[in-house]
Amino acid sequence: MPPAPELVVTPARCRLDEPFSVRLRGFPPLRRVAVRARLPLDGAMWESRAVVRTEADGRADLDEQAPLAGTYGKADAMGLIWSAERTGDRPAATDRVGSDGNVSLVARLGGRTVDTATVERRFASEGVTRRSVPADDLVAEVFEPPGDGPHPGVLLLGGSSGGFPSRRAASLLASRGFAVLALAYFGVGDLPRRLVEIPLEYVDRAVEWFASEGAVADPPLGVVGWSRGGELALLTGARCDRVRTVVAYVPSPVVFQGNAVTSDPGSAWAEDGDPLPHVPLSPPPAFRARAAVRWLRRKPLALRPLFERGLRETPDPVLDAATIPVEEIGGPVQFVTGGDDRVWPAPDLATRAMARLDAREYPHRYGHLRVPGAGHDVKVPVPPTTERATRGMALPGFPLLLAMGGTAAGYARADRRAWARTIDTLRHGLGDG
């Protein structure tokens, strides 16, 4: 008797940043088989599919075969995750595992379900803990790895949306062996409401508190930041002797104005009570009219031209004063950008910072990972990426969605490559996590 058709998924349990393989075996030869995936995430159900043809031996491997049809186009079993689209359905209680969720897979042959499989994906390894920081003047959370410390320490900074940085990123870093201080610096609690003249001494206090924690290994510490948090990460590395490893996602090595579009509210950052020199945005002619049209049509708005004009129109002395001295970081520096960033010119700015490091013969490892097809919204792997290029991002107090740029496939590549580079950079600078 021939073996029954089987949908084989390995491993059956993994973290969000770990891939799994999907294979078919025991199927009739040279037949089209549809594989469908459903997963609960962020209060909704997501669905994807791939149609593959079995080989003469009745096998198929989704990491080696491009789908004949489906929601993604190249050989990649994880395409079943990143290409998933929101269905509008709400997850049922049976779809949840703790606070995370299962990926349910179904193999169909000739319109009939022949086998199913389930992958349990977790946002953190077992034993990762999270606690609030007891210091009254800090709004932060600590994520600790399982096992006895001390562990290498990483400061985590979010972007212009404010509030706490990504808890998924913090959990995954802790799962890799790093103690993480996820620091909010505006937009929550008693912190400033807007990203305007945020005192850098606040970050200094957070670094000092974190360095004194018994669970954290002796400095140096690392810092990982996204967007405006990447800008702050570069500032922190250049200013704080305790921080000597920096991973900056879609950052600017130039200080820009605070969060506003049609006016200059002042610098985003301040030191010793004085605003840092900054580059103001420069809206092009008829910008307000174009923004109004985008708002009426409910289309995201690209802000990159405002930053580019601001850079061109800023006098050289001001631009020089606003440029972050990245050569003073004193350890590994990694830039991550998407080639289609429509929020600000992060690829060009990172290239500028690399040239500065080159010119000063920076003695530590540094690099720029620029991923074509990705936009501004590079994240940790591997949630669905299908909405990043289309939905845009909301900012507090701003009525329009911001266009991110990029494609779903481009973000999937960028997420995986950037995360691998992040872990490698942190381990290189801080020791094995």
Buried (B, 14 or more C-beta within 10 A) or exposed (E): EEEEBBBBBEEEEBBBBBBBBBBBBBBEEEBBBBBBBBBBBEEBBBBBBBBBBBBEEBBBBBBBBBBEEBBBEEBBBBBBBBBBBBEEEEBEEEBEBEEBBBBBBBBBBEEEEBBEBEBBBBBBBEEBEBEEBEEEEBBBBBBBBBEEBEBBBBBBBBBBBBBBBBBBBBBBBBBBBBBBBBBBBBBEEEBBEBBBBBBBEBBBBBBEBBBEBEBBBEBBBBBBBBBBBBBBBBBBBBBBEBBBBBBBBBBBBBBBBBBBBEEBBBBBBBBEEEBBBBBBBBBEEEBEEBBEEBEEEEBBBBBBBBBBBBBEEBEEEEBEBBBBBBBEBBBBBBBBBBBBBBBBBBBBBBBBBBEBBEEEEBEBBBBBBBBEBBBBBBBBBBBBBBBBBBBBBEBBEBEBBBBBBBBBBBBBBBBBBBBEBBBBBBBBBBEEB
